[in-house]
Amino acid sequence: MKIIDAISAILKREGVEFLSTYPTTPLIDAAAAAGIRPILCRQERVGVGIADGFTRISNGKRIGVFAMQYGPGAENAFPGVATAYSDSVPILILPLGHQRERAQVFPLFSSARTYASVTKSVETLNQAHQVSEVMRRAFNLLKMGRPGPVMVEIPADVALEDVDPAIVQSYKVVKPTCSGGNARDIAAAAEVLLGARRPVIHAGQGVLYAEASAELMELAELLQIPVMTTLEGKSAFPEDHRLALGTGAGGMPGPVFHFLPKADVLFAIGTSLTRHGMATNIPAGKTIIHATNDERDLNKNYAADYPILGDAKLVLRQFIDAVKDLGPKRRVNGDAAAEVRESRETWLKEWMPKLTSNEVPITPYRVIWDFMNTVNPSEAIVTHDSGSPREQIIPFYRATTPRSYIGWGKSHALGTGLGLNIGAKLAAPDKFCVNFMGDAAFGMTGLDFETAVRCGIPITTVVLNNSAMAIERHALVISHERYRARDIGGHYADLGRAMGGNAERVEQPSEIVPAIQRARKANAEGKAVLLEFITSQEIAFSHRRAL
């Protein structure tokens, strides 16, 4: 048995369903022989995104895998892995490495050296007989603790070495485990929650990975505490719930802006509380209860008055039990739902002229509003790209079920959303998977729409085409006045058709809903769709970085 066959057999045993990849690596054929479908992208960054989106929608229960050649392939995959690392996504990266005898020679690219800063672990498989040990360590790290990418570099000469099949046959699937928080710490924090006048729960994607949305809702309803989520945690709490404030990010909905500054106690669960331009930063003067599964996040950017280390699902259950023991009726000012409703209605009233505008070119807010009112969010998986689409969608789109939205943004390379959405469709083929991207983002990765067409992955890509880098208006002033630096162009529907997909160019507000309905019908028939909406250069955002 060759090493590549051994690795493929272990992947199969660990439940790997497909291999996102770009040639050349002998692992592709070996995996195919083992019954693992290869998905060949057009560039490595998108291939990593496909594995990333698959894992996110699978809650980390099914692991996305990406493999690439040494040298240029490994170099080009770096930004995709950096995104997964910043967003704590457990994906397995399997680069081919240079032959061992020359792996350290300048200027040959070393994945093992270079990727150490954007992976949870990097290990080079230098000895054929260690293949089971190395792969077991990789899956152990993928399944436990704070999630993140794990890399195993396979030197080209090792890849084709022989190994005793018995070594692989003895491989045991890694069983994940986790732990709850310290009971005394939770009891003390529960007392604080009960005594708070205006508490807010801040939920991150740790709630999603732990599959703890039910526990989060139970605690929120038990104490009548409003809930906001992080960007990556969007959909962890149903955003149509009477206690839902929405998502905190660079741009935020009105209820977050209303409640967070006034909060006296913040209960952060399953979030790193990283201070970042794409996060809603926490105003000073609050008592912070911070529960996370990674000790490096505690007291990182904010001092934690009540630090708790543990799995989100177990910690939330401990809080529920502790509150019930103390008696939730002790909760002060216990009904926030009416205030949440009032703040949302006031905010939406201010924005309704844009959300329902008949202006031409179409305002992107009208596209988002019509999409929301055409598609049941529980039947869809939506993601965005960075820049304007992210700022415009996040505050208004209401994700109502876990993993119905892929939020990302800390390492936000343009074009990431397309790969994530292809991976989402592989993980949830029954969902209407839609990616919103701007024309600048399409310029980065748009040709991988052909990957969706060729591989029979029926997604819908929405291109909001305003023919400009509108969000960069503040940074490109003189250069634009003199040289039109912000202008970009293209007829993207024509490109979509040329790549074999269904495509439409939409210029009138009245055409938005019919186009979305046709796209969903075409997806159901197995066809990938590109919708190009000609939009205005909108730069008004909801409470963007106002806190």
C-alpha positions in Angstrom: 0.0 0.0 0.0 1.3 3.4 -1.0 1.2 6.3 1.6 -1.3 8.2 -0.5 -3.6 5.1 -0.5 -3.1 4.8 3.3 -4.1 8.5 3.8 -7.1 8.0 1.6 -8.2 5.0 3.5 -7.9 6.9 6.8 -9.9 9.8 5.3 -12.6 7.4 4.3 -12.7 5.9 7.7 -13.0 9.4 9.3 -16.0 10.0 7.1 -14.5 12.4 4.6 -16.9 12.7 1.7 -15.1 14.7 -0.9 -11.6 16.2 -1.6 -11.5 19.8 -2.6 -8.3 20.1 -4.6 -6.3 21.5 -7.5 -3.7 19.4 -9.4 -1.2 18.1 -9.2 -1.0 15.8 -6.3 -1.2 12.0 -6.5 -3.6 12.1 -3.6 -6.4 13.0 -6.0 -6.5 9.7 -7.8 -5.8 7.7 -4.6 -8.8 9.4 -2.9 -11.0 8.8 -6.0 -10.0 5.1 -5.9 -11.1 5.0 -2.3 -14.5 6.5 -3.2 -13.8 10.1 -2.2 -15.1 12.5 -4.8 -12.6 15.1 -6.0 -13.9 18.7 -6.5 -11.4 20.4 -8.7 -11.5 24.2 -8.3 -10.0 26.8 -10.6 -7.8 28.3 -7.9 -6.5 27.1 -4.6 -8.0 29.9 -2.4 -11.5 29.0 -3.6 -10.8 25.3 -3.0 -9.9 26.0 0.6 -13.1 28.0 0.9 -15.1 25.0 -0.4 -13.7 22.8 2.4 -14.3 25.7 4.8 -18.0 26.2 3.9 -18.6 22.5 4.0 -17.2 22.2 7.5 -19.1 25.3 8.8 -22.5 24.1 7.6 -21.7 20.6 9.1 -20.9 22.2 12.5 -17.5 20.6 12.3 -19.1 17.2 12.5 -17.9 16.5 9.0 -14.5 17.8 8.0 -13.7 19.5 4.8 -10.3 18.6 3.2 -8.2 20.4 0.7 -5.1 19.1 -1.1 -2.7 20.9 -3.4 0.7 20.6 -5.0 3.9 21.9 -3.5 5.3 25.3 -4.5 2.7 27.5 -6.4 -0.3 25.5 -5.2 0.6 25.8 -1.6 1.5 29.4 -2.0 -1.8 30.3 -3.6 -3.9 28.5 -0.9 -2.5 30.7 1.9 -5.2 33.4 2.1 -8.0 30.7 2.2 -6.3 29.0 5.2 -5.7 32.4 6.9 -9.5 33.0 6.7 -10.3 29.6 8.2 -7.8 30.2 10.9 -9.1 33.6 11.9 -12.6 32.3 11.9 -11.7 29.0 13.8 -12.8 26.5 11.2 -11.6 22.9 11.4 -10.4 21.9 8.0 -7.7 19.5 7.0 -5.0 20.8 4.6 -2.9 18.2 2.8 -0.2 19.9 0.7 2.3 17.9 -1.2 5.8 18.8 -0.1 9.2 18.9 -1.9 11.2 15.8 -1.7 12.9 15.5 1.7 16.5 15.8 0.3 15.8 19.3 -0.9 12.9 20.5 1.2 15.1 23.0 3.1 16.8 24.4 0.0 16.3 28.1 -0.7 14.0 29.3 -2.4 11.7 26.3 -2.3 8.5 27.0 -0.5 7.9 25.1 2.7 4.3 24.6 3.8 5.5 23.4 7.2 7.4 26.6 7.9 5.1 29.1 6.2 1.7 27.9 7.4 2.6 27.7 11.1 1.1 31.1 11.7 -2.3 30.3 10.2 -2.9 26.7 11.4 -3.7 25.0 14.7 -0.9 22.5 13.9 1.5 21.7 11.1 3.2 18.3 10.8 5.3 16.8 8.1 4.9 13.1 7.4 8.6 12.2 7.1 8.4 8.5 8.0 6.0 6.3 6.1 5.4 4.0 9.1 4.1 7.0 11.1 1.2 7.7 8.8 -1.5 6.5 11.2 0.0 8.4 14.1 0.3 11.6 12.2 -3.2 11.4 10.8 -4.6 10.5 14.2 -3.0 13.6 15.8 -4.4 15.7 13.0 -8.0 14.5 13.5 -7.6 14.8 17.2 -6.8 18.5 16.9 -9.6 19.0 14.3 -12.2 17.5 16.6 -11.3 18.9 20.0 -10.7 22.3 21.7 -10.9 25.5 19.8 -11.4 24.6 16.1 -9.0 25.6 13.4 -7.2 24.4 10.3 -4.7 21.5 10.7 -2.1 20.7 8.1 -0.2 17.5 7.2 2.5 18.1 4.7 3.3 15.0 2.5 6.8 15.1 0.9 6.6 13.9 -2.7 9.0 11.0 -2.2 7.1 9.9 1.0 3.8 10.0 -0.8 4.7 7.1 -3.0 6.5 5.0 -0.4 5.1 1.6 0.6 3.6 1.0 4.0 2.3 -2.1 5.7 -1.6 -2.2 5.3 -1.8 -3.5 8.9 -0.8 0.0 10.1 -3.9 1.5 8.4 -6.2 -1.3 9.4 -5.4 -0.7 13.0 -6.3 3.0 12.8 -9.1 4.0 15.2 -11.5 6.9 14.4 -10.9 9.7 16.8 -13.7 10.3 19.3 -14.1 13.9 20.4 -14.6 15.0 23.9 -15.1 18.3 25.8 -15.6 19.6 29.3 -17.9 21.9 31.2 -17.0 24.9 33.3 -16.0 25.1 36.9 -19.2 24.8 39.0 -18.3 27.4 41.6 -17.4 29.9 38.8 -20.7 29.3 37.1 -22.7 29.6 40.4 -21.0 33.0 41.1 -21.7 34.2 37.5 -25.3 33.1 37.7 -25.8 35.3 40.7 -24.5 38.2 38.7 -26.9 37.5 35.8 -29.8 37.4 38.2 -28.9 40.7 39.8 -28.2 42.5 36.5 -30.5 45.4 35.6 -29.9 45.4 31.8 -27.9 42.2 30.9 -27.1 41.3 27.3 -26.0 37.9 26.0 -23.3 38.0 23.3 -23.2 34.7 21.5 -20.5 33.5 19.1 -19.9 30.6 16.8 -18.9 28.4 19.6 -22.6 28.1 20.2 -23.0 26.8 16.7 -20.1 24.3 16.9 -21.4 23.0 20.2 -24.9 22.8 18.7 -26.1 24.8 21.7 -28.7 27.0 20.2 -31.5 25.3 22.1 -29.7 25.9 25.4 -29.0 29.5 24.5 -32.7 30.1 23.8 -33.7 28.3 27.0 -31.4 30.5 29.1 -32.5 33.7 27.4 -36.2 33.0 27.8 -35.7 31.8 31.4 -34.2 35.2 32.4 -35.7 37.3 29.6 -32.3 38.5 28.4 -31.8 40.0 24.9 -29.3 38.2 22.7 -26.9 39.6 20.1 -24.5 37.4 18.1 -21.0 37.9 16.6 -20.5 38.0 12.9 -19.4 34.4 12.8 -22.1 33.4 15.3 -25.0 34.9 13.2 -27.8 32.3 13.2 -26.8 30.8 16.6 -30.0 32.6 18.0 -33.1 32.9 15.8 -33.2 36.5 14.6 -36.9 36.6 14.5 -37.1 35.8 18.2 -38.7 38.4 20.4 -35.4 38.7 22.4 -33.1 38.8 19.3 -31.1 42.0 18.9 -29.3 40.9 15.7 -25.7 40.7 14.7 -22.9 42.9 16.0 -20.3 43.7 13.3 -18.8 46.6 11.6 -22.4 47.5 10.7 -25.1 46.6 13.2 -28.9 46.7 13.5 -30.6 49.3 15.6 -31.4 47.0 18.6 -27.7 46.2 19.1 -26.8 49.9 19.0 -29.7 50.6 21.5 -29.0 47.8 24.0 -25.3 47.3 24.1 -24.2 50.7 25.4 -26.8 50.5 28.2 -26.0 47.0 29.3 -24.5 46.6 32.8 -23.6 42.9 32.5 -22.5 41.2 29.3 -22.5 37.4 29.1 -20.2 36.4 26.3 -20.6 32.7 25.3 -18.7 30.9 22.6 -17.0 34.0 21.4 -13.3 35.1 21.5 -14.3 38.7 22.2 -11.6 39.8 19.8 -11.3 43.6 19.4 -11.5 44.0 15.6 -12.8 46.3 12.9 -15.4 43.6 11.8 -16.6 43.2 15.4 -18.9 45.3 17.6 -16.5 46.4 20.3 -17.7 46.4 23.9 -18.1 49.8 25.5 -16.3 50.3 28.8 -17.8 49.9 32.3 -19.5 46.6 32.0 -19.3 43.5 34.1 -18.2 40.7 31.7 -18.9 37.0 32.1 -16.8 35.3 29.4 -17.2 31.6 28.6 -15.0 30.1 25.9 -13.2 26.9 25.2 -9.8 28.5 24.6 -7.9 30.0 27.5 -6.0 32.3 25.1 -9.2 34.3 24.6 -9.9 35.0 28.3 -8.7 38.5 29.3 -7.3 39.0 25.8 -8.9 42.3 24.8 -11.3 42.7 27.6 -10.9 42.0 31.3 -13.1 39.1 32.3 -14.8 39.6 35.7 -16.0 36.0 35.6 -13.9 33.9 33.2 -15.2 30.4 32.5 -13.4 27.8 30.4 -15.6 25.1 28.8 -17.8 23.9 25.9 -20.7 26.2 25.1 -23.4 23.6 25.3 -22.2 22.2 28.6 -21.6 25.7 30.1 -25.1 26.9 29.1 -26.7 23.9 30.6 -24.8 24.5 33.8 -26.0 28.1 33.8 -29.6 27.0 33.3 -29.4 24.6 36.2 -27.6 27.2 38.5 -30.3 29.8 37.7 -33.1 27.4 38.4 -31.4 26.5 41.8 -31.2 30.2 42.7 -34.7 31.0 41.5 -35.1 33.0 38.3 -37.9 35.1 39.8 -35.2 37.1 41.5 -34.3 38.6 38.1 -34.6 42.4 38.2 -36.4 44.1 35.3 -37.1 40.8 33.7 -39.0 41.6 30.5 -37.0 43.2 27.7 -39.0 41.9 24.7 -41.2 45.0 24.4 -38.1 47.2 24.3 -36.4 45.0 21.7 -39.5 45.2 19.5 -39.8 49.0 19.9 -36.1 49.6 19.1 -36.3 47.3 16.0 -39.5 49.0 14.7 -38.0 52.5 15.1 -34.8 51.5 13.3 -36.6 49.7 10.4 -38.9 52.7 10.0 -35.8 54.9 9.4 -34.5 52.5 6.8 -37.7 51.5 5.0 -37.3 54.2 2.3 -34.1 52.5 1.2 -35.3 48.9 1.7 -38.3 49.5 -0.5 -36.9 52.1 -2.9 -37.9 52.1 -6.6 -34.8 54.1 -7.6 -32.7 53.1 -10.6 -29.9 52.0 -10.5 -31.4 49.7 -7.9 -30.3 50.3 -4.3 -28.7 47.1 -2.9 -30.9 47.4 0.1 -33.9 46.8 -2.1 -32.3 43.6 -3.4 -31.7 42.4 0.1 -35.2 43.3 1.3 -36.9 41.6 -1.7 -34.8 38.5 -1.2 -35.8 38.3 2.5 -39.4 38.6 1.6 -39.2 36.0 -1.2 -37.2 33.3 0.4 -37.9 31.6 3.7 -34.6 31.9 5.6 -35.0 28.5 7.2 -34.8 27.0 3.6 -31.7 28.9 2.6 -28.0 29.3 3.4 -26.8 32.8 2.8 -23.3 34.3 2.8 -21.8 37.5 1.7 -18.5 38.9 0.5 -16.5 41.5 2.2 -16.9 45.2 1.6 -20.3 46.7 0.9 -22.3 43.5 0.6 -21.2 42.5 4.1 -22.1 45.9 5.6 -25.5 46.0 3.8 -26.7 42.4 4.5 -25.7 41.7 8.0 -27.9 44.2 9.9 -31.1 43.4 7.9 -31.0 39.8 6.9 -32.7 37.7 9.7 -31.2 34.2 10.0 -33.7 32.0 11.8 -32.1 28.6 12.1 -28.6 27.5 13.0 -26.1 27.6 10.1 -28.5 29.2 7.8 -26.0 32.0 7.4 -22.2 31.9 7.0 -20.8 34.9 8.7 -17.1 35.7 8.3 -14.8 38.7 8.3 -11.7 38.9 10.5 -9.5 37.9 7.6 -11.6 39.1 4.7 -10.0 38.5 1.4 -12.4 39.6 -1.4 -14.0 36.6 -3.1 -14.1 34.3 -0.1 -17.9 33.9 -0.1 -18.1 32.0 -3.4 -16.1 29.0 -2.2 -17.9 29.0 1.1 -21.2 28.8 -0.7 -20.2 25.9 -2.9 -19.1 24.1 0.2 -22.3 24.9 1.9 -24.3 23.3 -1.0 -22.2 20.2 -0.8 -23.0 19.9 2.9 -26.7 20.8 2.6 -27.9 20.0 -0.9 -31.6 20.6 0.0 -30.9 24.3 0.9 -31.2 27.3 -1.4 -27.5 28.4 -1.2 -26.9 32.0 -2.2 -23.8 34.1 -2.1 -23.9 37.9 -2.3 -20.8 39.5 -3.8 -19.8 42.8 -5.2 -18.2 43.3 -8.6 -14.7 43.7 -7.1 -15.1 40.4 -5.3 -16.2 38.7 -8.6 -13.0 39.9 -10.2 -11.1 38.0 -7.6 -12.7 34.5 -7.8 -15.7 34.8 -10.2 -14.3 32.2 -12.6 -14.9 29.5 -10.0 -18.6 29.9 -10.8 -17.6 27.5 -13.5 -16.5 25.0 -10.8 -20.1 25.0 -9.5 -21.4 24.6 -13.1 -18.9 21.8 -14.1 -19.3 19.9 -10.8 -23.1 20.0 -10.8 -23.3 22.1 -7.6 -26.4 24.3 -8.1 -25.7 27.5 -6.1 -26.9 31.0 -6.8 -24.3 33.8 -7.0 -25.7 37.3 -6.7 -23.4 40.0 -8.1 -24.2 43.5 -6.9 -22.7 45.5 -9.7 -22.2 49.2 -9.0 -19.2 49.5 -11.4 -17.1 50.9 -8.6 -15.1 50.3 -5.4 -17.7 52.3 -3.6 -16.7 51.4 -0.1 -13.2 52.7 -0.8 -14.5 56.2 -1.6 -12.9 57.6 1.6 -9.4 56.2 0.7 -9.3 56.8 -3.0 -10.1 60.5 -3.4 -7.3 62.2 -5.4 -6.5 59.1 -7.4 -10.1 58.8 -8.5 -10.5 62.5 -9.3 -7.4 62.4 -11.5 -7.4 58.8 -12.8 -10.8 57.3 -12.1 -9.1 54.7 -9.8 -12.3 53.4 -8.2 -14.0 52.6 -11.5 -14.3 48.9 -12.5 -16.5 47.3 -15.2 -17.9 44.2 -16.6 -21.0 42.4 -17.8 -21.0 39.5 -15.3 -24.2 37.8 -16.5 -22.5 37.4 -19.9 -19.6 35.7 -18.2 -22.0 33.4 -16.2 -23.6 32.2 -19.4 -20.2 31.8 -21.1 -19.3 29.5 -18.2 -22.3 27.3 -18.8 -24.6 28.6 -16.0 -28.0 30.2 -16.0 -27.5 34.0 -15.8 -29.6 37.2 -15.8 -28.9 40.9 -15.7 -31.5 42.8 -13.7 -31.8 46.6 -13.9 -35.3 47.3 -12.6 -36.6 46.9 -9.0 -39.7 45.2 -10.3 -37.6 42.4 -11.8 -35.8 41.5 -8.5 -38.4 39.0 -7.1 -39.1 37.2 -10.4 -35.3 36.8 -11.0 -34.9 35.3 -7.5 -37.8 32.9 -8.0 -36.4 31.8 -11.4 -32.9 31.2 -9.8 -34.4 29.0 -7.1 -36.3 27.0 -9.6 -33.2 26.6 -11.7 -31.2 25.5 -8.7 -33.8 22.9 -7.9 -33.3 21.6 -11.4 -29.6 21.2 -10.8 -28.4 24.4 -12.5 -26.0 27.0 -11.1 -27.2 30.6 -11.5 -25.6 34.0 -11.6 -27.8 37.0 -11.0 -26.3 40.4 -11.8 -28.1 43.3 -10.3 -27.1 46.8 -11.5 -27.0 48.8 -8.3 -26.2 52.3 -7.0 -23.0 53.2 -5.3 -24.6 53.0 -1.9 -22.3 53.8 1.0 -24.8 54.5 3.8 -24.5 51.8 6.5 -26.5 51.0 9.6 -24.6 52.3 12.7 -21.3 51.3 11.1 -18.6 51.2 13.9 -20.6 53.6 15.9 -19.8 52.1 19.3 
